[in-house]
Amino acid sequence: MSTARLSAKTSALQRLWMQKVQIRLDAVCGALADMKAIKLLGLSKTVLCTVTGLREVEVNASQGYRVLLMWSLFIGICRAAKH
């Protein structure tokens, strides 16, 4: 795979990962803003489970990006070693 194609695919995967990060952060910010109501209604555990689930989705979304980033670094090191 050429470096240009690898870079394009890496960018797409990074964008997907960042979207998942933003979704989780929006949920956390919303929960923090409504913390008093969440505690009064006894929803702390539900909110925790929701945010934890969003974090798992985020980590899973980052996997492809991290693998391609590792390959990009590997290719760069190999090219540098040849010179």
N, C-alpha and C positions, 0 to 999 in steps of 0.2 A: 504494500500500500504506500502510495507516495505521501510525502510530508504534507502537501497541500490538501489532499483528500482527508488525511488523518486530522489535520487542523480543522477543517470544515466540520467533520463529524464530532470532534471534541467540543467545538463551539456550540453545536446543537445540543449535545448532551449536558453541557454546562448550563445552558439556558433552561433546559428542563429541570435540572437540579435546583437552580435559583428560583424557579417558579414554585417548587415544592417548599423551599425555605421560606419564601414570602407568605405562602398559605399558612404555614405553621406560626410564623411571627405575627400575622394578623390575628390568628386564634388566641395566641398568648396575650397580645395587647388588649383584645376584647375581654378576655377573662380577667386581666388585671384591672381594667376599667370597671368591671362589674363584680369585683371580688366580694363586696359587702353582700350583694344580692345572692351570689353563689353560695356563700357561707350560710346566710339566713335560710336558704331553701335546701340546704344539705346536699348541694350538688358538687362539692369539692372533688369527690372520688370520680364522678362522671367526667368532670372537666379534665382531671388528671389523666384518665384513660384516653380521652379524646386527643389531648395534646401528645401523649405518649405514642398513640397510633399515628398521628401526623409526623412525629419524629422518625418512626420506623419507615414510613413512606418516603420521607426525605432521604434517609440513609440509603434505602434501596435505589432511589433515583440517582444518587451520587455514584453508585458502583460503576456504571458504564464509563462515566467521566473519569473516575480515578484510574480505571484500567487503561484507558486510552492515554491519559496523562503519563502513566508509567511507561507505556510503549514509546511515547514521544521522547521522554527523557532517555530511555534506553537507546533509541536510534541516534539521538544527539551525542550521547557518550561514545557510541560505536564510531560515528563519523569523526569525532574529534580524535579518537584513538588511532584512526587510520592515517591521520596527517602527522 
